[in-house]
Amino acid sequence: MEGEKAIAQQGPGTKAIHAGQHPDPITGAVVVPLSLATTYQQKSPGVHMGFEYSRTGNPTRKVLEENIATCENGKYGIAFASGSATTASVVHLLKAGDHVVAMDDAYGGTFRYFTKIAATMGISFSFIDFTIDGAIEDAIQENTKLIWMETPTNPMLKIVDIRKVSAVSKKHNTILVVDNTFLTPYFQTPLDLGADIVVHSMTKYLNGHSDVVMGIAVTNSEDLKTRLKFVQNGIGAVPSPFDCFMVLRGMKTLHLRMKAHAKNAAKVAKFLEGHPKVAKVIYPGLPSHPQHELAKTQMRGFGGMVSFTLKGDITQARQFLENLHLFALAESLGAVESLANHPAIMTHASVPPESRAKLGITDALVRLSVGVEDADDILSDLESALQHVVV
């Protein structure tokens, strides 16, 4: 226990490598064992060693949950089979008749779940721009129980003031959920800024290698932890022990990868901003970003995601995306390899066209997940693809 307290006070790299992990007491192995057991022997009915059944709890999963919670400066981690399962499980804290205020620019899968599934269960949603002063307060209703936000948002990379939203949330006694997938705890710790729950798609940066699908919720509230654990066990959308083992391995290089992602992304953003075929670049690290000053105070780095709009429409977007070679045109983000995405057709196709247009998700918008390859090679690939764009 004392050792865990000491690790919690250390740097983000040290926490990512060591939190929740101890040499195996039997063999001395320094790597957390992969526990595939589904059931555990009891000394007497109801008398066990902390584990009964692997849906309820698993030794490898427990270590991962403790690790991510510590990295987020939280007390409790509850892991799920995907980021979407995490979202659904958090919403299961609500009941029919409750209302949610959600950021208008959110991951397409989150929007789809809110509007096509949760809404059919009697939960209502208001989608607003959290960057507008007073907008959240105006959207609060008597039955509002939860505020859901991303910062930076996906894909428009808006930055939302977590402290301000937290003040509104506490005033109205709602649960504030912050999706921290884009920045990870290396660059931002929302619990420190007033969030009640932090969620991640661990598929992305936390794992970092495009080979695991998983999610997690982290909180400092014992009440929320108890309720989320009940949902986790009751619904059963839990990750496999092997996937937990893989994410633990990925976490050991999180601090190294995030620094490299951000360094490369800054170079990409600067390059694109000066290119004649690019109409607009969105990156929190650029002075041109409308919330750049807020980003500097709220975040410890600007992340590895860059969005930009080409001059033209879908024709120019296809010309660019079809001629990338180092970047893979693919769903998802946050991996060591560079990925390119067309939000309007791919990740945000479930968002109605009129809503996409209002948000700025045009047919010319491209989202880049900048990897950790050599920067010169990344820039060369972008320059080569842009040469095929006819404007």
Summary of the structure (lengths in Angstrom):
residues: 391
radius of gyration: 21.1
end to end distance: 61.9
largest distance: 74.7
contacts: 1352
relative contact order: 0.13
helix: 39%
strand: 16%
